[in-house]
Amino acid sequence: MQRLMLQRLIQGAACRVIEAVQRYGPKTVTIAGCTFVVTPDVFNPKFFVTSGLMARHLALRPTDEVLDVGTGSGIQAIVAAQQAQRVVAIDVNPEAVVCARANCERNEVDNVTVLQGDLFEPLTAGERFDVIIFTPPYMEGPVTTLLSRALNDPGKALARRFFAEARNHLEPGGSLLVLYSSIADHEEVLEIAAEHGWQHEQIAARKMLLETYFIYRMVPLRAGFKR
Ligand SMILES: C[S@@+](CC[C@H](N)C(=O)[O-])C[C@H]1O[C@@H](n2cnc3c(N)ncnc32)[C@H](O)[C@@H]1O
């Protein structure tokens, strides 16, 4: 309990530092051959290796229909759009939606639809995808600002909802691509995923100074990994 409170305090402070860096630091970044301009209240791939790491591991098929949940700058949606047939990108942050749309134009992709809303809520019932990409917020700090919502998921409440609802939007044979970090107890998130009927395989791991990032491909239990 004490450990969790301390973790929340430290991660709340980290969030304020990140907010300052994003406000006064560079706003333009080039990753995977695409250029993104990112406003201060939107998760900026310039300052987080997770964005580039996921973008480099998408490996989609030309026929794939892809959903990018929590698109932020639009980085995953735009890289996916260059490989796949069609992409729908969602973010709860209205500034991220504006930013992602502008970045789609900037990178001349015309097969991405960017929608604003909470998780899967903007989709029509039964709308399904071959791949669903999600790099969730994973720190324990409080959600008080637009940017803190991109960083923090206290109690893993958002992760739980994601794993509970994702199946309703996945085609048979489809899979999730999820990134998580060792500083946010990645093993607990795998347990939460399993409780909601997902099995995983690790497709990438990258160790940084204080944390290791993992990318998992997940499919419904008993479906087997076909890709
Ligand atoms: C860690 S950032 C990842 C951004 C981007 N996908 C990337 O790789 O750079 C998480 C994103 O999820 C969005 N987000 C947080 N809660 C959400 C929710 N309930 N529904 C949709 N998006 C959400 C945040 O606004 C943020 O843009």
The ligand as a MOL file (V3000), in Angstrom:
LIG
                    3D

  0  0  0     0  0            999 V3000
M  V30 BEGIN CTAB
M  V30 COUNTS 27 29 0 0 0
M  V30 BEGIN ATOM
M  V30 1 C 0.8340 6.3100 -24.2740 0
M  V30 2 S -0.0750 7.3190 -25.3720 0 CHG=1
M  V30 3 C 0.2410 6.5020 -26.9430 0
M  V30 4 C 0.0690 7.4340 -28.1330 0
M  V30 5 C 0.4450 6.8230 -29.4890 0
M  V30 6 N -0.3180 5.6310 -29.7660 0
M  V30 7 C 1.9230 6.5440 -29.6070 0
M  V30 8 O 2.3000 5.3660 -29.7930 0
M  V30 9 O 2.7120 7.5050 -29.5430 0 CHG=-1
M  V30 10 C -1.7490 6.8200 -24.9650 0
M  V30 11 C -2.8270 7.5300 -25.7630 0
M  V30 12 O -4.1060 6.9970 -25.3340 0
M  V30 13 C -5.0440 8.0470 -25.2620 0
M  V30 14 N -6.1130 7.6320 -24.3420 0
M  V30 15 C -6.1020 7.6040 -22.9860 0
M  V30 16 N -7.2740 7.1710 -22.5090 0
M  V30 17 C -8.0550 6.9030 -23.6010 0
M  V30 18 C -9.3790 6.4270 -23.7520 0
M  V30 19 N -10.1550 6.1290 -22.7060 0
M  V30 20 N -9.8620 6.2680 -25.0040 0
M  V30 21 C -9.0880 6.5730 -26.1020 0
M  V30 22 N -7.8270 7.0380 -26.0090 0
M  V30 23 C -7.3150 7.1950 -24.7730 0
M  V30 24 C -4.2340 9.2360 -24.7740 0
M  V30 25 O -4.8700 10.4650 -25.0260 0
M  V30 26 C -2.9250 9.0400 -25.5590 0
M  V30 27 O -2.9630 9.7040 -26.7840 0
M  V30 END ATOM
M  V30 BEGIN BOND
M  V30 1 1 1 2
M  V30 2 1 2 3
M  V30 3 1 2 10
M  V30 4 1 3 4
M  V30 5 1 4 5
M  V30 6 1 5 6
M  V30 7 1 5 7
M  V30 8 2 7 8
M  V30 9 1 7 9
M  V30 10 1 10 11
M  V30 11 1 11 12
M  V30 12 1 11 26
M  V30 13 1 12 13
M  V30 14 1 13 14
M  V30 15 1 13 24
M  V30 16 1 14 15
M  V30 17 1 14 23
M  V30 18 2 15 16
M  V30 19 1 16 17
M  V30 20 1 17 18
M  V30 21 2 17 23
M  V30 22 1 18 19
M  V30 23 2 18 20
M  V30 24 1 20 21
M  V30 25 2 21 22
M  V30 26 1 22 23
M  V30 27 1 24 25
M  V30 28 1 24 26
M  V30 29 1 26 27
M  V30 END BOND
M  V30 END CTAB
M  END
